[in-house]
Amino acid sequence: QVQLVESGGGLVQAGGSLRLSCAASGSIFSINVMDWYRQAPGKQRELVAHISLGGSTTYADSVKGRFTISRDNGKNTVFLQMNGLGPEDTAVYYCHTIVLGRSYWGQGTQVTVSS
């Protein structure tokens, strides 16, 4: 079992920044990759950023150059630094991982960007 708890969401003006955190607990020795997804109202959940245990990263085209995913393996935490936010980034952001073939999700944290 793995538990993921996100924090750091909130309301920010366009052009602003937020830093999301996701703390993992439980069977964390099995955690390899970690991801951030987001889901806007009326839209499907989409992958935002991905990081491997070794630190390799990939990003959705819509966030490249603005968002940065990182991880602190010692603290079992993954971060998402979001800069240059726009109203199109408004969504619930979810932390995600797969352990031994099972998918785990956090409860989500709301990010709202006002224009």
N, C-alpha and C positions, 0 to 999 in steps of 0.2 A: 504494500500500500504506500502511496505517495500523496502527500498533501501539498497543494500550492496555494499561497496566499499573496494576492497582489495588493499594492498600495501606490499612492502617488498621483492618482487621478484628480481631476478638479476642473474648474472653469478658468479659462485663460483667454485673453484677447488675441486676435489674429496677429501673427508675427512673434508671439511669445513662445515660451519653452516650458516643458514639463519633463520630469524624470520619473518613470515608473519602475517599481521594484517588484520582484516575485521571489518569495522565500520558500524553499522546498524543505520538506521534512518527511520522515518515514524511511522507506527503503531507498534512501538517496544514493547509496553506493552503486545502484544500478542505473542512475541517471547518466545519459550520454548527451543527446541533443536536447535543446530547449528552444521553444519558439514563442513569439508573440503573434497573436491573431487579433483581429478587431471585427466588430459587427455593428454597422450603422443601421438605423431604423429602416425596415423594409428591404434590407439588403442581406445577401449571404455573408456568412463569416469568411474572412479572407486572411491569408497569411501575410504578415507584415515583415517579420524578420526571423532569422533562424541562426543559431550558433551551435557549433559542435563542441565536444569536450575539449578539443584542442584549440578552440577559438576561431575556427573558420566561420565566416558569416556570409549570409545571403539576404537580400532585401527585395521587397516588392518595388517595381519601377516607380510607383507613385511616391515612395518615401526615400529613395536613394538620394544621398547628399544632404538629407535633413535629419534622418533618424540614425541612431547608432545603438546596436545591441552589444552588450558586454556581459561578462559573468565573473563572479568571485567564487571559485570552486571551494575555497576554504570556508566561506560563509554560506555555501549552497544557495546562492542568490544570483538571479539574472536581472539585468537592468535594461531599460529602453530609454535612452535620452532622445527627446523629441524637440527639435528646433524648427523655427520657421513655420509654426503651426498655422493651418488655415481651417475655415469652416468645414472643408471636406474631410478633415481628420476627426471630426466629431463622431464618436462611437464608444461602445463598451470594448475595452481592451482585455484580452484573456491571455494568461500564461498557459503553456501547454508542454507536455512531455510524453514520451512513450517509454515505458519500462516493461521489459520482458513481453513485448507485444501488446501491452494494454495501454490505452490512451488515458491520460489524466489532464483535467482542466482545473484552473482556478475559478473563483466565483465571479471574477471580472471587476474592473474598475472603470468608472465612467470618465470619459474625457470630453469636455464640451468647449468648443472654440467659438467665440463670438466675433462677428465681423465689425 
